[in-house]
Amino acid sequence: MIYMDHNATTPCDRRVLEEMLPYFSDKFGNPSSLYQPARTAKKAVDRAREQVAALLGCSAEEIFFTSGGTEADNWAIKGCAAKSKGRHIITSKIEHHAVLNTCKSLEKNGYELTYLPVDRYGVVDIEELQKTIKKETFLITVMHANNEIGTIQPLKEIAGMAKEKSIYFHTDAVQTTGKIPVSVKDLGVDMLSLSGHKFYGPKGVGALYVSKGVKISPFMHGGEQEKGRRGGTENVAGIVGIGKAAEIATAEMEEEGRKVKLLRDKLENGIKERIPEIVINGHPQQRLYNTLNLCIKHIEGEGILLHLDFEGICASSGSACTSGSLEPSHVLLAVGLPHEIAHGSLRLSLGKHNTEEEVDRVIEVLPGIAAKLRQMSPFWNQK
């Protein structure tokens, strides 16, 4: 199997798994209890908090563990809304559904939402952002890098605008944390969401960075865990896992980035040379080093995926098949691609275990798949 869908999830690093295993059985204590096994578990949670904080360049007291990125996004947005007197939120049209659907739920409850447009590379329109800020604006939430096309947003500029108007700024950094350097202080964000399984940690655990002084309501009510902000017995094994993954990422991301970018560039150039009439999506430079999103004209992404799967290659498409109808990616539509081109999207996202031989195999296989599907396409045959 050739796995090139690392933006969807990553395999758990063996070192992470080994760190986690004792906390499923031998070290099973509840961190909220007072006896020795509980103190062992609490110490492990505290250490993981420090490891994640080190990855983000913040204090351990500003890290709150969640069940993943989706919960962290929900908590940041709804938690701010519950505390604020304002009724206006600004976000972008290309956010992950964890943000978009959370915002839409608030919109149904009387909040005003502004969805910022993006340019053809997927970069938020800063001038439009400046125009949309109102007295009632209490939150701006813009992702760090897009999960589909990899475009990295100018967060520092956005943070400067937010700070000037005393507006909270949240970013969904699920796709960047553990891949590229992410310093909450340098970026100037008030809140940041991350998820362990995107950087070789376990699924079911994430974190929300909340800067000191930010007023946010609890999302999960219960006990006094996470300083009373997120009730429920801690997922100790998962927390240990995300901590270890953060530690590994801190040490190895630079080397991994150099290696994977070379592979991504080779893959991109090889496909461009062998397949005519394709569109490369995302910013040419300000893009995640592992992400290649392209549209092959006159065919549908679902067909590409099925044929790649038959060849043992795992990838993804911006298209989603729901209720019997194929809907193109909201991200690709937002960058201005017409429906007929957006339907032919393919995302190949690489990771540290991919090899040059695997890249060569994809370059070898994909042109034949594209040619075969185009022969069956009425649009291609009209050319």
N, C-alpha and C positions, 0 to 999 in steps of 0.2 A: 504494500500500500504506500502511495505517495500522498502525504498529508499537506495540503496547502490551503488550510482554512483557519489559520491561527488567530484571526480577528474574531472568530466565533468562539473558540476555546483553545487552550493549549494542554498538552499532556502534563500531568503532574510530575515534577522533577523527582527522581528517585531519592535525592537527599531530603527533599521536603517530606516525602512519604515516610522515610525512616525516622524523621524527627517527630512525626505525628503519631506513629503506631503505638507507643507506650501509653498515650493518653486515651486510647479506646478501652484499655483493660487494666494494665498494671497501675497507672497513675490516673485513676478514674474520678478523683475527688471533685466535689462541687466547690468552686472558688469562693462561694458565699459562706461556707461553713468555717468552723474555727479550729478543727483538729488538723493533725499533720498532713494527711493526704490532701485536704482542702488547701492548706498553705502551699503545698507543692504545685497544685493546679493554678492557684492565684499567682504564684511566682512566674509560672510559664506564660500566663496571660499578660502580666506586666512586662515581661521581656519581649514578647511579640509586639506589644504596643510601642516599645522603644525602637524595635527594628523597623516598624512601619514609619514611625516618626522620623527616623534617620533617613529613610528613603525620600521623604518629602521635605526634610529640612525644617521640622517644626518641633514643638514640645510634645512629649508623650501624652500630656494632659489634654491635648487638642485632638486626639485620635479616639474615635468611638466605633466599635466593631458592629457590623450589621450582617445580614444574611447575604449581601451581595450589592452590586451596583444599583440595581433597580430600587431596592429599599433605601439606599443612601440618597438617590435622586428624589424619591418621594418624600423622604424625611426633610431634606434641605428645603424643598419648595413648599410643602404643606406646613412644615414646622415654622418657616418664616411667615407664611400667610396668617397662621394662627396668632402670631405675636404682633403683627403689624397693623396699623390703622389705615395704611394705604390699600388700594384695590387694583393696582396696575403692575403687571409683570411683562418684561421684555425677554423674548427668547428668539431662536432662529428657526427657519423653515426646515433645516436639515438635522435637527436634533434626533437622538435616539428616541424610540417610542416610550422609553421609561420616563423621559422628560416631557415629550409632546403630549402623551396621554394624561400625565399628571396635570399639566397645564390646562388641558381641555376639560378635565374634571372640575378644576377651579372655575373655569370660564362658565360652566353650566351652573355654578353656584354664585354667579354675579360678579366675578372678577373680570377685569378687562385685560385682554392679552394682545400683545403686539408680536407678530411673527416676522422677524427681519429677513429681507431677501439676501441672496448671496450672488456673487459674480459667477462667471462660467467655470471658475476653478473651485468654487465652493467657499470662498472667503466672505465673511459677513461684511455688509456695507456699513462702515464706521460712520459715515456722514448721516445715513438714515437713522442709525442708532442715536446719534446726538439729537436729531430732530424729534424722536419719539419719546424722549424722557419728559415726564410730567411731574407735577407736585405729588401726585398719587403713586408714583413709581416707587416700589419698595424693594424690588428684586430684579436683577438681570441674571439670566442663566444661559450661558453659551458654552458648548462643549470645547474641550481642548483640541481634539483631533477627531475627524469624522470616521466612523467605523466602516463605512463603505468605500469612500474614495481616499481617505487618509489625509486630507487637507488639514493643516495645523492653523488654528485661528490666532489672531493677534491679541492675545489675552491681556498683555500689559497695557495696551492702549485702552481696551475696554475697562480694565480695572481702574485706570486713571480717571476715566469719565465717571464711573460709579462712585469712586471715593470723593470726587469733587462735589457730587450731589448727595452724599451721605446715603447711598443706595447699596444694599448688600449685593455681592457678586458671587455667584456659584458657578462652578464648572464641573461638567461630567468628564473626568479624566480617565475613564475606564480603559480607553485604548492607548493612552500614553504612559500611565504609571507602570514602571518596570521596564519600559522599552526605551524611553528617552529621559534625560534629566528633567525632573519635575520638582521645582522649588516653590513652595507656596508663597514664600516671602518675595522672591523675585517676580513671580507672576502677579502678586498683589491680590490674590483671591481671598474671600472670606470663608468660603466652604468649597470642598472638593470631594468628589465621589470616586471610589476605586473598587476593583473587584479582583480577588485572588486568582481566579482561574484564567485570567487574561495574561498572567506572567508566570506560568508554570506552578501555580499554587492550586489548592483544592477548590472545587465548586462549593457553593453554599456559604461563602464567607466573603465579606468586603469590609469597607470602612468609610466613614465620613470624617473628613477633617473639618473642624469647626474652630475658627479663630477665637481667641479669648475676647470676651466682650460681646460676641454675637448673640443676640437674643433669639432663641429657637425653642419651640415647644417639643416635648417628648413625642416620638412617633409610636412607640410601643409602651403602653402603661402596664405596670406590674410591680416588680420589686425594685430594689435600689441599685441594680446592676448598671454599669456604665454611668456612674454618678447620678443615678436616678433618671437618666435621659432615655434609656432603652432597656425596659424591663425584660426579664426572661433569663433563665440559666444560660451561661455562656457556652458557646460551641468551642470547648477548649481545644480539641484536636484540630479543628478547622482554623482557629486563631493561631495556634502554634504553627500550622502550615503556612498561613499567609505571612507570618513573621519571618519564617525561614526563607520563603520565596522572596520577600523584600530584601533580606540580607544578601541573598545570592545575586539578585538584580543589582543592588548597589555596587557589588564587586565586579560583576561581569557584563553589564549592559553595554559598555563602550566597545568592548571586543566583539560582542555579539552583533552590535549595530553595524560595525565595519564589514563583518563577514556576510551578514544577511543582505545588506545593501548591494554588494557586488553581485550576489545571486539574483536579487530582484531586477537589477539593471540588465543583467545578461538575459533574463527571462523576457523582459520588456522589449529589448532590442531584437531578440530572436523572433518573437511573435510579429513585431512590426515588419521585419524583413520578409516573412513568409506568408503573411495573410494580408491581402489588400482590403482597403476600405474598412478600417477600424478606427475607433475614437478612444484615445487614452483620457481617462477622467482623473480629476484631482490636480492640485497645483504641481507644476514641474519641479519646483525645489522645496517649497514648504509643505512636505508630505511625509508621512511615516515611511521610514526606510524599508519596511517589509511589505508594503501594500501596493498592489497593481490592480487597478480597476479599468476594464476596457469594455467597449461595446463593439461587437462584430455585426456590421450592418446586414439587414435582410434575413436574420434568423433570430430565434428566441432563446433566451438564456437557459430555460428549463431543458431544452433539447441538448444544449452543450453539456450541462451537468450530468444528464443521464448517460451520454456517451463517454464522458470522462470517468464516471463511476465504473462503467463497464471495463475501462482500461486500468482500474485500480487507482484513480486519481481523485482526491477529495478537494472540492472547491465550492464556491457558493455564487449565487446570482443576486442581483438587486431586485429581481422579480420575486413575487410571492403569489402562489396559487391559492386563492380563497374563493369559496362558494362557486367553484366551477369557472371563474374568470381570472385571467392573468393580469395582475396589476403591476405596472412598472414601479420602480423605486421612487419614493417621494424625494429622495436626495437628487437623483438624476434629473427628475422633472424640474426641481428647484434651480439647478445649474443651467437650465435652458434646453436640455435635449428633448426633441420631439418623442412622442410615445413610441413610434415605430423603431427608433434607434435605441431608446432606453430599454425596450423589451429584450434586446440582445446583449445584456450586460453579463459580465463574468468578473468575479473578484478572486484573485489569487493572493493569499496573504501567507508569507513565509515565516519560518521560525528557526531556532538555533540548531535543530536536528536535520534540516534540509541539506541536501548535498548538490554538487554541481551535476552529478549524474542524473539526479531527479529532475533538475531544471532542463537538462538536455532531453530527457524523455518527454516532458510536457511540450517542449518546442517541436519535437518530432511528431507527436500525436495530434496536437491541436489543429494544425492546418488541414489535415485529412478530415477531421470532424467538421470543421467549418465548411469545407468544400462539399461534403456529403449533404449537410443540412441545407446549404444554399441550392443544391440541385433540386431539392424538394420544395424550395420556397417559390411561390408565384411571383414575389417581388423581384427576386434575383433573376428569374427566367424572363422577366420583361425587359431586362437591360439589353 
